Amino acid sequence: MVQSYYTIVSNTLIADNTYEMVLSGATDEITAPGQFINIKIDGFFLRRPISICDYDKSTITIIYKVVGEGTKTLSKMKNG
């Protein structure tokens, strides 16, 4: 398992309780949309598995729905 660190470029509400987050960082290990990344959120024991919607040489885009405390916390995260 490769552990990478990403910076939030944007975290935008796109529908009811649904967000699009763009993350900047290494994308060398990604081969196709649909792969999952496990997002570690400070203060939570379990990671959140979320599939990749899109990617390029330096960014990953995910779309997620707020369904619990972890994704609620994720939705409040700001750029940078």
mmCIF file of the N, C-alpha and C atoms, coordinates in Angstrom:
data_MODEL
# 
_entry.id   MODEL 
# 
loop_
_atom_site.group_PDB 
_atom_site.id 
_atom_site.type_symbol 
_atom_site.label_atom_id 
_atom_site.label_alt_id 
_atom_site.label_comp_id 
_atom_site.label_asym_id 
_atom_site.label_entity_id 
_atom_site.label_seq_id 
_atom_site.pdbx_PDB_ins_code 
_atom_site.Cartn_x 
_atom_site.Cartn_y 
_atom_site.Cartn_z 
_atom_site.occupancy 
_atom_site.B_iso_or_equiv 
_atom_site.pdbx_formal_charge 
_atom_site.auth_seq_id 
_atom_site.auth_comp_id 
_atom_site.auth_asym_id 
_atom_site.auth_atom_id 
_atom_site.pdbx_PDB_model_num 
ATOM 1   N N  . MET A 1 1  ? 0.846   -1.185 0.000   1.00 0.00 ? 1  MET A N  1 
ATOM 2   C CA . MET A 1 1  ? 0.000   0.000  0.000   1.00 0.00 ? 1  MET A CA 1 
ATOM 3   C C  . MET A 1 1  ? 0.883   1.237  0.000   1.00 0.00 ? 1  MET A C  1 
ATOM 4   N N  . VAL A 1 2  ? 0.623   2.138  -0.919  1.00 0.00 ? 2  VAL A N  1 
ATOM 5   C CA . VAL A 1 2  ? 1.355   3.381  -1.015  1.00 0.00 ? 2  VAL A CA 1 
ATOM 6   C C  . VAL A 1 2  ? 0.596   4.451  -0.241  1.00 0.00 ? 2  VAL A C  1 
ATOM 7   N N  . GLN A 1 3  ? 1.299   5.149  0.648   1.00 0.00 ? 3  GLN A N  1 
ATOM 8   C CA . GLN A 1 3  ? 0.662   6.230  1.389   1.00 0.00 ? 3  GLN A CA 1 
ATOM 9   C C  . GLN A 1 3  ? 1.119   7.539  0.775   1.00 0.00 ? 3  GLN A C  1 
ATOM 10  N N  . SER A 1 4  ? 0.174   8.361  0.379   1.00 0.00 ? 4  SER A N  1 
ATOM 11  C CA . SER A 1 4  ? 0.465   9.649  -0.230  1.00 0.00 ? 4  SER A CA 1 
ATOM 12  C C  . SER A 1 4  ? -0.254  10.744 0.535   1.00 0.00 ? 4  SER A C  1 
ATOM 13  N N  . TYR A 1 5  ? 0.251   11.938 0.404   1.00 0.00 ? 5  TYR A N  1 
ATOM 14  C CA . TYR A 1 5  ? -0.356  13.097 1.041   1.00 0.00 ? 5  TYR A CA 1 
ATOM 15  C C  . TYR A 1 5  ? -0.824  14.051 -0.045  1.00 0.00 ? 5  TYR A C  1 
ATOM 16  N N  . TYR A 1 6  ? -2.012  14.597 0.153   1.00 0.00 ? 6  TYR A N  1 
ATOM 17  C CA . TYR A 1 6  ? -2.625  15.467 -0.842  1.00 0.00 ? 6  TYR A CA 1 
ATOM 18  C C  . TYR A 1 6  ? -3.059  16.781 -0.209  1.00 0.00 ? 6  TYR A C  1 
ATOM 19  N N  . THR A 1 7  ? -3.166  17.797 -1.037  1.00 0.00 ? 7  THR A N  1 
ATOM 20  C CA . THR A 1 7  ? -3.639  19.109 -0.613  1.00 0.00 ? 7  THR A CA 1 
ATOM 21  C C  . THR A 1 7  ? -4.986  19.357 -1.288  1.00 0.00 ? 7  THR A C  1 
ATOM 22  N N  . ILE A 1 8  ? -5.933  19.880 -0.530  1.00 0.00 ? 8  ILE A N  1 
ATOM 23  C CA . ILE A 1 8  ? -7.252  20.182 -1.090  1.00 0.00 ? 8  ILE A CA 1 
ATOM 24  C C  . ILE A 1 8  ? -7.148  21.422 -1.973  1.00 0.00 ? 8  ILE A C  1 
ATOM 25  N N  . VAL A 1 9  ? -7.528  21.263 -3.242  1.00 0.00 ? 9  VAL A N  1 
ATOM 26  C CA . VAL A 1 9  ? -7.566  22.377 -4.188  1.00 0.00 ? 9  VAL A CA 1 
ATOM 27  C C  . VAL A 1 9  ? -8.952  23.023 -4.132  1.00 0.00 ? 9  VAL A C  1 
ATOM 28  N N  . SER A 1 10 ? -9.989  22.192 -4.077  1.00 0.00 ? 10 SER A N  1 
ATOM 29  C CA . SER A 1 10 ? -11.362 22.702 -3.946  1.00 0.00 ? 10 SER A CA 1 
ATOM 30  C C  . SER A 1 10 ? -12.230 21.630 -3.310  1.00 0.00 ? 10 SER A C  1 
ATOM 31  N N  . ASN A 1 11 ? -13.287 22.073 -2.660  1.00 0.00 ? 11 ASN A N  1 
ATOM 32  C CA . ASN A 1 11 ? -14.264 21.194 -2.016  1.00 0.00 ? 11 ASN A CA 1 
ATOM 33  C C  . ASN A 1 11 ? -15.615 21.876 -2.186  1.00 0.00 ? 11 ASN A C  1 
ATOM 34  N N  . THR A 1 12 ? -16.325 21.513 -3.245  1.00 0.00 ? 12 THR A N  1 
ATOM 35  C CA . THR A 1 12 ? -17.493 22.257 -3.694  1.00 0.00 ? 12 THR A CA 1 
ATOM 36  C C  . THR A 1 12 ? -18.781 21.457 -3.552  1.00 0.00 ? 12 THR A C  1 
ATOM 37  N N  . LEU A 1 13 ? -19.805 22.082 -2.974  1.00 0.00 ? 13 LEU A N  1 
ATOM 38  C CA . LEU A 1 13 ? -21.139 21.485 -2.911  1.00 0.00 ? 13 LEU A CA 1 
ATOM 39  C C  . LEU A 1 13 ? -21.714 21.497 -4.322  1.00 0.00 ? 13 LEU A C  1 
ATOM 40  N N  . ILE A 1 14 ? -22.062 20.302 -4.858  1.00 0.00 ? 14 ILE A N  1 
ATOM 41  C CA . ILE A 1 14 ? -22.569 20.227 -6.233  1.00 0.00 ? 14 ILE A CA 1 
ATOM 42  C C  . ILE A 1 14 ? -24.020 19.756 -6.302  1.00 0.00 ? 14 ILE A C  1 
ATOM 43  N N  . ALA A 1 15 ? -24.543 19.207 -5.208  1.00 0.00 ? 15 ALA A N  1 
ATOM 44  C CA . ALA A 1 15 ? -25.937 18.764 -5.125  1.00 0.00 ? 15 ALA A CA 1 
ATOM 45  C C  . ALA A 1 15 ? -26.251 18.615 -3.640  1.00 0.00 ? 15 ALA A C  1 
ATOM 46  N N  . ASP A 1 16 ? -27.462 18.226 -3.327  1.00 0.00 ? 16 ASP A N  1 
ATOM 47  C CA . ASP A 1 16 ? -27.879 18.061 -1.943  1.00 0.00 ? 16 ASP A CA 1 
ATOM 48  C C  . ASP A 1 16 ? -26.957 17.084 -1.215  1.00 0.00 ? 16 ASP A C  1 
ATOM 49  N N  . ASN A 1 17 ? -26.192 17.578 -0.240  1.00 0.00 ? 17 ASN A N  1 
ATOM 50  C CA . ASN A 1 17 ? -25.251 16.780 0.554   1.00 0.00 ? 17 ASN A CA 1 
ATOM 51  C C  . ASN A 1 17 ? -24.200 16.048 -0.280  1.00 0.00 ? 17 ASN A C  1 
ATOM 52  N N  . THR A 1 18 ? -23.918 16.528 -1.475  1.00 0.00 ? 18 THR A N  1 
ATOM 53  C CA . THR A 1 18 ? -22.945 15.894 -2.365  1.00 0.00 ? 18 THR A CA 1 
ATOM 54  C C  . THR A 1 18 ? -21.873 16.910 -2.743  1.00 0.00 ? 18 THR A C  1 
ATOM 55  N N  . TYR A 1 19 ? -20.614 16.485 -2.615  1.00 0.00 ? 19 TYR A N  1 
ATOM 56  C CA . TYR A 1 19 ? -19.485 17.373 -2.832  1.00 0.00 ? 19 TYR A CA 1 
ATOM 57  C C  . TYR A 1 19 ? -18.532 16.819 -3.876  1.00 0.00 ? 19 TYR A C  1 
ATOM 58  N N  . GLU A 1 20 ? -17.864 17.742 -4.563  1.00 0.00 ? 20 GLU A N  1 
ATOM 59  C CA . GLU A 1 20 ? -16.761 17.393 -5.448  1.00 0.00 ? 20 GLU A CA 1 
ATOM 60  C C  . GLU A 1 20 ? -15.496 17.964 -4.810  1.00 0.00 ? 20 GLU A C  1 
ATOM 61  N N  . MET A 1 21 ? -14.516 17.099 -4.571  1.00 0.00 ? 21 MET A N  1 
ATOM 62  C CA . MET A 1 21 ? -13.256 17.529 -3.989  1.00 0.00 ? 21 MET A CA 1 
ATOM 63  C C  . MET A 1 21 ? -12.137 17.240 -4.980  1.00 0.00 ? 21 MET A C  1 
ATOM 64  N N  . VAL A 1 22 ? -11.307 18.251 -5.206  1.00 0.00 ? 22 VAL A N  1 
ATOM 65  C CA . VAL A 1 22 ? -10.128 18.092 -6.047  1.00 0.00 ? 22 VAL A CA 1 
ATOM 66  C C  . VAL A 1 22 ? -8.918  18.144 -5.129  1.00 0.00 ? 22 VAL A C  1 
ATOM 67  N N  . LEU A 1 23 ? -8.056  17.131 -5.257  1.00 0.00 ? 23 LEU A N  1 
ATOM 68  C CA . LEU A 1 23 ? -6.870  16.993 -4.428  1.00 0.00 ? 23 LEU A CA 1 
ATOM 69  C C  . LEU A 1 23 ? -5.624  17.067 -5.302  1.00 0.00 ? 23 LEU A C  1 
ATOM 70  N N  . SER A 1 24 ? -4.625  17.797 -4.838  1.00 0.00 ? 24 SER A N  1 
ATOM 71  C CA . SER A 1 24 ? -3.367  17.915 -5.562  1.00 0.00 ? 24 SER A CA 1 
ATOM 72  C C  . SER A 1 24 ? -2.331  17.014 -4.911  1.00 0.00 ? 24 SER A C  1 
ATOM 73  N N  . GLY A 1 25 ? -1.619  16.237 -5.733  1.00 0.00 ? 25 GLY A N  1 
ATOM 74  C CA . GLY A 1 25 ? -0.581  15.349 -5.223  1.00 0.00 ? 25 GLY A CA 1 
ATOM 75  C C  . GLY A 1 25 ? -0.207  14.311 -6.256  1.00 0.00 ? 25 GLY A C  1 
ATOM 76  N N  . ALA A 1 26 ? 0.555   13.326 -5.834  1.00 0.00 ? 26 ALA A N  1 
ATOM 77  C CA . ALA A 1 26 ? 1.046   12.279 -6.731  1.00 0.00 ? 26 ALA A CA 1 
ATOM 78  C C  . ALA A 1 26 ? -0.105  11.420 -7.258  1.00 0.00 ? 26 ALA A C  1 
ATOM 79  N N  . THR A 1 27 ? -0.077  11.176 -8.551  1.00 0.00 ? 27 THR A N  1 
ATOM 80  C CA . THR A 1 27 ? -1.103  10.327 -9.170  1.00 0.00 ? 27 THR A CA 1 
ATOM 81  C C  . THR A 1 27 ? -0.466  9.168  -9.944  1.00 0.00 ? 27 THR A C  1 
ATOM 82  N N  . ASP A 1 28 ? 0.796   8.898  -9.711  1.00 0.00 ? 28 ASP A N  1 
ATOM 83  C CA . ASP A 1 28 ? 1.532   7.858  -10.446 1.00 0.00 ? 28 ASP A CA 1 
ATOM 84  C C  . ASP A 1 28 ? 0.910   6.476  -10.323 1.00 0.00 ? 28 ASP A C  1 
ATOM 85  N N  . GLU A 1 29 ? 0.309   6.165  -9.180  1.00 0.00 ? 29 GLU A N  1 
ATOM 86  C CA . GLU A 1 29 ? -0.236  4.834  -8.933  1.00 0.00 ? 29 GLU A CA 1 
ATOM 87  C C  . GLU A 1 29 ? -1.639  4.638  -9.497  1.00 0.00 ? 29 GLU A C  1 
ATOM 88  N N  . ILE A 1 30 ? -2.259  5.708  -9.976  1.00 0.00 ? 30 ILE A N  1 
ATOM 89  C CA . ILE A 1 30 ? -3.629  5.627  -10.479 1.00 0.00 ? 30 ILE A CA 1 
ATOM 90  C C  . ILE A 1 30 ? -3.593  5.253  -11.955 1.00 0.00 ? 30 ILE A C  1 
ATOM 91  N N  . THR A 1 31 ? -4.397  4.257  -12.319 1.00 0.00 ? 31 THR A N  1 
ATOM 92  C CA . THR A 1 31 ? -4.421  3.817  -13.715 1.00 0.00 ? 31 THR A CA 1 
ATOM 93  C C  . THR A 1 31 ? -5.756  4.059  -14.405 1.00 0.00 ? 31 THR A C  1 
ATOM 94  N N  . ALA A 1 32 ? -6.831  4.305  -13.620 1.00 0.00 ? 32 ALA A N  1 
ATOM 95  C CA . ALA A 1 32 ? -8.144  4.533  -14.233 1.00 0.00 ? 32 ALA A CA 1 
ATOM 96  C C  . ALA A 1 32 ? -9.112  5.092  -13.203 1.00 0.00 ? 32 ALA A C  1 
ATOM 97  N N  . PRO A 1 33 ? -10.087 5.916  -13.648 1.00 0.00 ? 33 PRO A N  1 
ATOM 98  C CA . PRO A 1 33 ? -11.152 6.324  -12.740 1.00 0.00 ? 33 PRO A CA 1 
ATOM 99  C C  . PRO A 1 33 ? -11.868 5.079  -12.211 1.00 0.00 ? 33 PRO A C  1 
ATOM 100 N N  . GLY A 1 34 ? -12.418 5.175  -11.031 1.00 0.00 ? 34 GLY A N  1 
ATOM 101 C CA . GLY A 1 34 ? -13.095 4.034  -10.414 1.00 0.00 ? 34 GLY A CA 1 
ATOM 102 C C  . GLY A 1 34 ? -12.256 3.350  -9.360  1.00 0.00 ? 34 GLY A C  1 
ATOM 103 N N  . GLN A 1 35 ? -10.934 3.573  -9.400  1.00 0.00 ? 35 GLN A N  1 
ATOM 104 C CA . GLN A 1 35 ? -10.092 3.043  -8.334  1.00 0.00 ? 35 GLN A CA 1 
ATOM 105 C C  . GLN A 1 35 ? -10.449 3.761  -7.034  1.00 0.00 ? 35 GLN A C  1 
ATOM 106 N N  . PHE A 1 36 ? -10.187 3.105  -5.917  1.00 0.00 ? 36 PHE A N  1 
ATOM 107 C CA . PHE A 1 36 ? -10.504 3.694  -4.625  1.00 0.00 ? 36 PHE A CA 1 
ATOM 108 C C  . PHE A 1 36 ? -9.266  4.255  -3.959  1.00 0.00 ? 36 PHE A C  1 
ATOM 109 N N  . ILE A 1 37 ? -9.474  5.356  -3.234  1.00 0.00 ? 37 ILE A N  1 
ATOM 110 C CA . ILE A 1 37 ? -8.464  5.854  -2.317  1.00 0.00 ? 37 ILE A CA 1 
ATOM 111 C C  . ILE A 1 37 ? -9.078  5.781  -0.925  1.00 0.00 ? 37 ILE A C  1 
ATOM 112 N N  . ASN A 1 38 ? -8.251  5.564  0.066   1.00 0.00 ? 38 ASN A N  1 
ATOM 113 C CA . ASN A 1 38 ? -8.705  5.527  1.460   1.00 0.00 ? 38 ASN A CA 1 
ATOM 114 C C  . ASN A 1 38 ? -8.266  6.826  2.113   1.00 0.00 ? 38 ASN A C  1 
ATOM 115 N N  . ILE A 1 39 ? -9.235  7.621  2.512   1.00 0.00 ? 39 ILE A N  1 
ATOM 116 C CA . ILE A 1 39 ? -8.947  8.938  3.066   1.00 0.00 ? 39 ILE A CA 1 
ATOM 117 C C  . ILE A 1 39 ? -8.965  8.862  4.588   1.00 0.00 ? 39 ILE A C  1 
ATOM 118 N N  . LYS A 1 40 ? -7.836  9.279  5.190   1.00 0.00 ? 40 LYS A N  1 
ATOM 119 C CA . LYS A 1 40 ? -7.723  9.331  6.649   1.00 0.00 ? 40 LYS A CA 1 
ATOM 120 C C  . LYS A 1 40 ? -8.149  10.722 7.102   1.00 0.00 ? 40 LYS A C  1 
ATOM 121 N N  . ILE A 1 41 ? -9.104  10.758 8.012   1.00 0.00 ? 41 ILE A N  1 
ATOM 122 C CA . ILE A 1 41 ? -9.602  12.018 8.551   1.00 0.00 ? 41 ILE A CA 1 
ATOM 123 C C  . ILE A 1 41 ? -9.191  12.086 10.018  1.00 0.00 ? 41 ILE A C  1 
ATOM 124 N N  . ASP A 1 42 ? -8.502  13.161 10.397  1.00 0.00 ? 42 ASP A N  1 
ATOM 125 C CA . ASP A 1 42 ? -8.059  13.315 11.780  1.00 0.00 ? 42 ASP A CA 1 
ATOM 126 C C  . ASP A 1 42 ? -9.238  13.196 12.742  1.00 0.00 ? 42 ASP A C  1 
ATOM 127 N N  . GLY A 1 43 ? -9.038  12.433 13.800  1.00 0.00 ? 43 GLY A N  1 
ATOM 128 C CA . GLY A 1 43 ? -10.067 12.252 14.810  1.00 0.00 ? 43 GLY A CA 1 
ATOM 129 C C  . GLY A 1 43 ? -10.951 11.037 14.587  1.00 0.00 ? 43 GLY A C  1 
ATOM 130 N N  . PHE A 1 44 ? -10.753 10.330 13.469  1.00 0.00 ? 44 PHE A N  1 
ATOM 131 C CA . PHE A 1 44 ? -11.544 9.142  13.159  1.00 0.00 ? 44 PHE A CA 1 
ATOM 132 C C  . PHE A 1 44 ? -10.606 7.956  12.988  1.00 0.00 ? 44 PHE A C  1 
ATOM 133 N N  . PHE A 1 45 ? -11.006 6.814  13.518  1.00 0.00 ? 45 PHE A N  1 
ATOM 134 C CA . PHE A 1 45 ? -10.187 5.608  13.468  1.00 0.00 ? 45 PHE A CA 1 
ATOM 135 C C  . PHE A 1 45 ? -10.180 4.993  12.074  1.00 0.00 ? 45 PHE A C  1 
ATOM 136 N N  . LEU A 1 46 ? -11.354 4.862  11.453  1.00 0.00 ? 46 LEU A N  1 
ATOM 137 C CA . LEU A 1 46 ? -11.462 4.213  10.153  1.00 0.00 ? 46 LEU A CA 1 
ATOM 138 C C  . LEU A 1 46 ? -11.258 5.206  9.014   1.00 0.00 ? 46 LEU A C  1 
ATOM 139 N N  . ARG A 1 47 ? -10.624 4.736  7.960   1.00 0.00 ? 47 ARG A N  1 
ATOM 140 C CA . ARG A 1 47 ? -10.459 5.544  6.753   1.00 0.00 ? 47 ARG A CA 1 
ATOM 141 C C  . ARG A 1 47 ? -11.734 5.461  5.913   1.00 0.00 ? 47 ARG A C  1 
ATOM 142 N N  . ARG A 1 48 ? -11.939 6.448  5.049   1.00 0.00 ? 48 ARG A N  1 
ATOM 143 C CA . ARG A 1 48 ? -13.111 6.476  4.175   1.00 0.00 ? 48 ARG A CA 1 
ATOM 144 C C  . ARG A 1 48 ? -12.689 6.047  2.777   1.00 0.00 ? 48 ARG A C  1 
ATOM 145 N N  . PRO A 1 49 ? -13.183 4.900  2.267   1.00 0.00 ? 49 PRO A N  1 
ATOM 146 C CA . PRO A 1 49 ? -12.860 4.509  0.896   1.00 0.00 ? 49 PRO A CA 1 
ATOM 147 C C  . PRO A 1 49 ? -13.774 5.255  -0.081  1.00 0.00 ? 49 PRO A C  1 
ATOM 148 N N  . ILE A 1 50 ? -13.174 6.009  -0.980  1.00 0.00 ? 50 ILE A N  1 
ATOM 149 C CA . ILE A 1 50 ? -13.942 6.796  -1.939  1.00 0.00 ? 50 ILE A CA 1 
ATOM 150 C C  . ILE A 1 50 ? -13.319 6.580  -3.314  1.00 0.00 ? 50 ILE A C  1 
ATOM 151 N N  . SER A 1 51 ? -14.171 6.363  -4.311  1.00 0.00 ? 51 SER A N  1 
ATOM 152 C CA . SER A 1 51 ? -13.631 6.090  -5.646  1.00 0.00 ? 51 SER A CA 1 
ATOM 153 C C  . SER A 1 51 ? -13.238 7.386  -6.354  1.00 0.00 ? 51 SER A C  1 
ATOM 154 N N  . ILE A 1 52 ? -12.254 7.254  -7.211  1.00 0.00 ? 52 ILE A N  1 
ATOM 155 C CA . ILE A 1 52 ? -11.733 8.380  -7.972  1.00 0.00 ? 52 ILE A CA 1 
ATOM 156 C C  . ILE A 1 52 ? -12.651 8.619  -9.165  1.00 0.00 ? 52 ILE A C  1 
ATOM 157 N N  . CYS A 1 53 ? -13.089 9.855  -9.315  1.00 0.00 ? 53 CYS A N  1 
ATOM 158 C CA . CYS A 1 53 ? -13.966 10.241 -10.423 1.00 0.00 ? 53 CYS A CA 1 
ATOM 159 C C  . CYS A 1 53 ? -13.139 10.598 -11.661 1.00 0.00 ? 53 CYS A C  1 
ATOM 160 N N  . ASP A 1 54 ? -12.030 11.315 -11.441 1.00 0.00 ? 54 ASP A N  1 
ATOM 161 C CA . ASP A 1 54 ? -11.179 11.758 -12.532 1.00 0.00 ? 54 ASP A CA 1 
ATOM 162 C C  . ASP A 1 54 ? -9.790  12.020 -11.969 1.00 0.00 ? 54 ASP A C  1 
ATOM 163 N N  . TYR A 1 55 ? -8.791  12.051 -12.846 1.00 0.00 ? 55 TYR A N  1 
ATOM 164 C CA . TYR A 1 55 ? -7.435  12.365 -12.418 1.00 0.00 ? 55 TYR A CA 1 
ATOM 165 C C  . TYR A 1 55 ? -6.630  12.867 -13.611 1.00 0.00 ? 55 TYR A C  1 
ATOM 166 N N  . ASP A 1 56 ? -5.535  13.558 -13.310 1.00 0.00 ? 56 ASP A N  1 
ATOM 167 C CA . ASP A 1 56 ? -4.579  13.934 -14.343 1.00 0.00 ? 56 ASP A CA 1 
ATOM 168 C C  . ASP A 1 56 ? -3.181  13.812 -13.732 1.00 0.00 ? 56 ASP A C  1 
ATOM 169 N N  . LYS A 1 57 ? -2.202  14.498 -14.285 1.00 0.00 ? 57 LYS A N  1 
ATOM 170 C CA . LYS A 1 57 ? -0.811  14.341 -13.831 1.00 0.00 ? 57 LYS A CA 1 
ATOM 171 C C  . LYS A 1 57 ? -0.581  14.799 -12.401 1.00 0.00 ? 57 LYS A C  1 
ATOM 172 N N  . SER A 1 58 ? -1.438  15.684 -11.885 1.00 0.00 ? 58 SER A N  1 
ATOM 173 C CA . SER A 1 58 ? -1.173  16.223 -10.554 1.00 0.00 ? 58 SER A CA 1 
ATOM 174 C C  . SER A 1 58 ? -2.396  16.342 -9.650  1.00 0.00 ? 58 SER A C  1 
ATOM 175 N N  . THR A 1 59 ? -3.595  15.948 -10.130 1.00 0.00 ? 59 THR A N  1 
ATOM 176 C CA . THR A 1 59 ? -4.788  16.071 -9.293  1.00 0.00 ? 59 THR A CA 1 
ATOM 177 C C  . THR A 1 59 ? -5.673  14.827 -9.369  1.00 0.00 ? 59 THR A C  1 
ATOM 178 N N  . ILE A 1 60 ? -6.438  14.645 -8.309  1.00 0.00 ? 60 ILE A N  1 
ATOM 179 C CA . ILE A 1 60 ? -7.458  13.594 -8.218  1.00 0.00 ? 60 ILE A CA 1 
ATOM 180 C C  . ILE A 1 60 ? -8.773  14.293 -7.910  1.00 0.00 ? 60 ILE A C  1 
ATOM 181 N N  . THR A 1 61 ? -9.847  13.879 -8.570  1.00 0.00 ? 61 THR A N  1 
ATOM 182 C CA . THR A 1 61 ? -11.177 14.402 -8.272  1.00 0.00 ? 61 THR A CA 1 
ATOM 183 C C  . THR A 1 61 ? -12.024 13.273 -7.704  1.00 0.00 ? 61 THR A C  1 
ATOM 184 N N  . ILE A 1 62 ? -12.657 13.551 -6.563  1.00 0.00 ? 62 ILE A N  1 
ATOM 185 C CA . ILE A 1 62 ? -13.587 12.592 -5.965  1.00 0.00 ? 62 ILE A CA 1 
ATOM 186 C C  . ILE A 1 62 ? -14.935 13.278 -5.795  1.00 0.00 ? 62 ILE A C  1 
ATOM 187 N N  . ILE A 1 63 ? -15.987 12.499 -5.825  1.00 0.00 ? 63 ILE A N  1 
ATOM 188 C CA . ILE A 1 63 ? -17.332 12.994 -5.527  1.00 0.00 ? 63 ILE A CA 1 
ATOM 189 C C  . ILE A 1 63 ? -17.870 12.122 -4.407  1.00 0.00 ? 63 ILE A C  1 
ATOM 190 N N  . TYR A 1 64 ? -18.354 12.758 -3.347  1.00 0.00 ? 64 TYR A N  1 
ATOM 191 C CA . TYR A 1 64 ? -18.821 12.001 -2.192  1.00 0.00 ? 64 TYR A CA 1 
ATOM 192 C C  . TYR A 1 64 ? -20.076 12.634 -1.615  1.00 0.00 ? 64 TYR A C  1 
ATOM 193 N N  . LYS A 1 65 ? -20.851 11.813 -0.938  1.00 0.00 ? 65 LYS A N  1 
ATOM 194 C CA . LYS A 1 65 ? -22.084 12.252 -0.293  1.00 0.00 ? 65 LYS A CA 1 
ATOM 195 C C  . LYS A 1 65 ? -21.882 12.218 1.220   1.00 0.00 ? 65 LYS A C  1 
ATOM 196 N N  . VAL A 1 66 ? -22.399 13.217 1.900   1.00 0.00 ? 66 VAL A N  1 
ATOM 197 C CA . VAL A 1 66 ? -22.326 13.262 3.359   1.00 0.00 ? 66 VAL A CA 1 
ATOM 198 C C  . VAL A 1 66 ? -23.357 12.283 3.914   1.00 0.00 ? 66 VAL A C  1 
ATOM 199 N N  . VAL A 1 67 ? -22.869 11.216 4.573   1.00 0.00 ? 67 VAL A N  1 
ATOM 200 C CA . VAL A 1 67 ? -23.762 10.192 5.125   1.00 0.00 ? 67 VAL A CA 1 
ATOM 201 C C  . VAL A 1 67 ? -23.485 9.904  6.598   1.00 0.00 ? 67 VAL A C  1 
ATOM 202 N N  . GLY A 1 68 ? -22.431 10.473 7.129   1.00 0.00 ? 68 GLY A N  1 
ATOM 203 C CA . GLY A 1 68 ? -22.085 10.228 8.524   1.00 0.00 ? 68 GLY A CA 1 
ATOM 204 C C  . GLY A 1 68 ? -21.138 11.316 9.007   1.00 0.00 ? 68 GLY A C  1 
ATOM 205 N N  . GLU A 1 69 ? -20.622 11.121 10.208  1.00 0.00 ? 69 GLU A N  1 
ATOM 206 C CA . GLU A 1 69 ? -19.758 12.133 10.815  1.00 0.00 ? 69 GLU A CA 1 
ATOM 207 C C  . GLU A 1 69 ? -18.441 12.308 10.054  1.00 0.00 ? 69 GLU A C  1 
ATOM 208 N N  . GLY A 1 70 ? -17.894 11.219 9.504   1.00 0.00 ? 70 GLY A N  1 
ATOM 209 C CA . GLY A 1 70 ? -16.629 11.309 8.776   1.00 0.00 ? 70 GLY A CA 1 
ATOM 210 C C  . GLY A 1 70 ? -16.752 12.152 7.516   1.00 0.00 ? 70 GLY A C  1 
ATOM 211 N N  . THR A 1 71 ? -17.745 11.864 6.697   1.00 0.00 ? 71 THR A N  1 
ATOM 212 C CA . THR A 1 71 ? -17.921 12.630 5.466   1.00 0.00 ? 71 THR A CA 1 
ATOM 213 C C  . THR A 1 71 ? -18.447 14.050 5.775   1.00 0.00 ? 71 THR A C  1 
ATOM 214 N N  . LYS A 1 72 ? -19.122 14.217 6.887   1.00 0.00 ? 72 LYS A N  1 
ATOM 215 C CA . LYS A 1 72 ? -19.541 15.557 7.308   1.00 0.00 ? 72 LYS A CA 1 
ATOM 216 C C  . LYS A 1 72 ? -18.300 16.401 7.617   1.00 0.00 ? 72 LYS A C  1 
ATOM 217 N N  . THR A 1 73 ? -17.341 15.804 8.324   1.00 0.00 ? 73 THR A N  1 
ATOM 218 C CA . THR A 1 73 ? -16.082 16.480 8.617   1.00 0.00 ? 73 THR A CA 1 
ATOM 219 C C  . THR A 1 73 ? -15.331 16.782 7.318   1.00 0.00 ? 73 THR A C  1 
ATOM 220 N N  . LEU A 1 74 ? -15.296 15.813 6.412   1.00 0.00 ? 74 LEU A N  1 
ATOM 221 C CA . LEU A 1 74 ? -14.634 15.993 5.110   1.00 0.00 ? 74 LEU A CA 1 
ATOM 222 C C  . LEU A 1 74 ? -15.256 17.160 4.357   1.00 0.00 ? 74 LEU A C  1 
ATOM 223 N N  . SER A 1 75 ? -16.576 17.299 4.419   1.00 0.00 ? 75 SER A N  1 
ATOM 224 C CA . SER A 1 75 ? -17.262 18.367 3.688   1.00 0.00 ? 75 SER A CA 1 
ATOM 225 C C  . SER A 1 75 ? -16.924 19.757 4.207   1.00 0.00 ? 75 SER A C  1 
ATOM 226 N N  . LYS A 1 76 ? -16.445 19.854 5.433   1.00 0.00 ? 76 LYS A N  1 
ATOM 227 C CA . LYS A 1 76 ? -16.112 21.143 6.046   1.00 0.00 ? 76 LYS A CA 1 
ATOM 228 C C  . LYS A 1 76 ? -14.653 21.542 5.824   1.00 0.00 ? 76 LYS A C  1 
ATOM 229 N N  . MET A 1 77 ? -13.860 20.658 5.213   1.00 0.00 ? 77 MET A N  1 
ATOM 230 C CA . MET A 1 77 ? -12.446 20.945 4.990   1.00 0.00 ? 77 MET A CA 1 
ATOM 231 C C  . MET A 1 77 ? -12.295 22.003 3.894   1.00 0.00 ? 77 MET A C  1 
ATOM 232 N N  . LYS A 1 78 ? -11.340 22.892 4.108   1.00 0.00 ? 78 LYS A N  1 
ATOM 233 C CA . LYS A 1 78 ? -11.116 24.019 3.200   1.00 0.00 ? 78 LYS A CA 1 
ATOM 234 C C  . LYS A 1 78 ? -9.913  23.781 2.309   1.00 0.00 ? 78 LYS A C  1 
ATOM 235 N N  . ASN A 1 79 ? -9.774  24.611 1.309   1.00 0.00 ? 79 ASN A N  1 
ATOM 236 C CA . ASN A 1 79 ? -8.628  24.547 0.403   1.00 0.00 ? 79 ASN A CA 1 
ATOM 237 C C  . ASN A 1 79 ? -7.323  24.709 1.175   1.00 0.00 ? 79 ASN A C  1 
ATOM 238 N N  . GLY A 1 80 ? -6.299  24.028 0.677   1.00 0.00 ? 80 GLY A N  1 
ATOM 239 C CA . GLY A 1 80 ? -4.978  24.139 1.297   1.00 0.00 ? 80 GLY A CA 1 
ATOM 240 C C  . GLY A 1 80 ? -4.779  23.142 2.390   1.00 0.00 ? 80 GLY A C  1 
# 
